[in-house]
Amino acid sequence: MTVFGRLRTALAGCPSVEEDGRTVTIRYEDLDTGGFPEDTLRIRMTMTDAGSTGPAEVIDRIVTRVGVCVTDLSATGTEPYPRVSETPVLRQIDRLRAAQGL
């Protein structure tokens, strides 16, 4: 199993966790189309404080492997929900492919 396979398994096996009065919900999706390499995940972690109706914090990230390099781009916020832009990630992927002759 690849490292990204193990990451997918870990994310799927831990959809939420409670810690220090805060619930962390984890969602992920594969981004393996539109120029992204096969090993690309969008991961969203939503932290909610006990008794709260809205998120205290949201972390959205795109993790990808290009050849021998792994990149991790993230955005953090509360409102509006952050969504990491795919455009800079795709530019970085193109640069890494060129640098590695892929």
C-alpha positions as CSV (number, residue, x, y, z in Angstrom):
1,M,0.0,0.0,0.0
2,T,1.3,3.5,-0.9
3,V,1.8,6.3,1.6
4,F,-1.3,8.0,0.1
5,G,-3.2,4.8,0.4
6,R,-2.4,4.7,4.1
7,L,-3.4,8.3,4.5
8,R,-6.8,7.6,2.9
9,T,-7.3,4.7,5.2
10,A,-6.3,6.8,8.3
11,L,-8.7,9.6,7.2
12,A,-11.6,7.2,6.5
13,G,-11.0,5.5,9.9
14,C,-11.1,8.7,11.9
15,P,-14.0,10.9,10.6
16,S,-14.2,12.8,13.9
17,V,-12.4,13.0,17.3
18,E,-13.2,14.9,20.5
19,E,-10.4,16.6,22.3
20,D,-10.3,19.3,25.0
21,G,-14.0,20.2,24.6
22,R,-13.7,20.5,20.8
23,T,-15.0,18.1,18.1
24,V,-12.8,17.8,15.0
25,T,-14.6,16.5,12.0
26,I,-12.5,15.3,9.1
27,R,-13.6,14.9,5.5
28,Y,-11.5,14.2,2.4
29,E,-11.9,13.6,-1.3
30,D,-9.6,12.5,-4.1
31,L,-8.7,15.1,-6.6
32,D,-7.3,12.9,-9.4
33,T,-8.7,14.8,-12.4
34,G,-8.3,18.2,-14.0
35,G,-4.5,18.1,-14.1
36,F,-4.0,16.7,-10.6
37,P,-1.8,13.7,-10.1
38,E,-3.3,10.4,-8.9
39,D,-2.0,11.0,-5.4
40,T,-4.0,14.2,-4.5
41,L,-6.3,14.7,-1.6
42,R,-8.5,17.6,-0.5
43,I,-8.8,17.4,3.3
44,R,-11.1,19.6,5.4
45,M,-10.9,19.6,9.2
46,T,-13.8,21.4,11.0
47,M,-13.3,22.2,14.7
48,T,-16.4,22.9,16.7
49,D,-16.4,23.9,20.4
50,A,-18.8,22.1,22.8
51,G,-22.2,23.8,22.8
52,S,-21.5,25.8,19.7
53,T,-23.6,25.8,16.6
54,G,-20.9,27.0,14.2
55,P,-17.3,26.1,13.6
56,A,-14.6,27.6,15.7
57,E,-12.1,26.9,12.9
58,V,-11.9,25.3,9.5
59,I,-8.7,24.0,7.9
60,D,-8.9,23.2,4.2
61,R,-5.8,21.6,2.5
62,I,-4.7,20.0,-0.7
63,V,-2.0,17.4,-0.4
64,T,-0.4,16.0,-3.5
65,R,2.6,13.9,-4.6
66,V,4.5,14.9,-7.8
67,G,7.3,12.5,-8.5
68,V,9.5,12.5,-5.4
69,C,7.9,15.7,-3.9
70,V,4.9,16.1,-1.7
71,T,3.2,19.5,-1.4
72,D,0.7,20.6,1.2
73,L,-1.2,23.9,0.7
74,S,-3.7,25.0,3.3
75,A,-6.1,27.7,4.2
76,T,-7.6,28.4,7.7
77,G,-10.6,30.5,8.8
78,T,-14.1,30.5,10.2
79,E,-16.4,32.4,7.9
80,P,-16.7,32.2,5.0
81,Y,-15.5,28.6,4.9
82,P,-12.0,28.6,3.4
83,R,-11.5,26.6,0.2
84,V,-7.9,26.3,-1.0
85,S,-7.7,27.5,-4.5
86,E,-6.8,24.8,-6.9
87,T,-5.0,27.3,-9.3
88,P,-1.8,27.8,-7.2
89,V,-1.6,24.0,-6.5
90,L,-1.8,23.2,-10.2
91,R,0.9,25.8,-11.0
92,Q,3.2,24.2,-8.3
93,I,2.4,20.7,-9.8
94,D,3.5,22.0,-13.3
95,R,6.7,23.4,-11.9
96,L,7.5,20.2,-10.0
97,R,6.8,18.1,-13.1
98,A,9.1,20.3,-15.2
99,A,11.9,20.3,-12.6
100,Q,11.8,16.5,-12.4
101,G,11.4,15.9,-16.1
102,L,8.0,14.3,-15.7
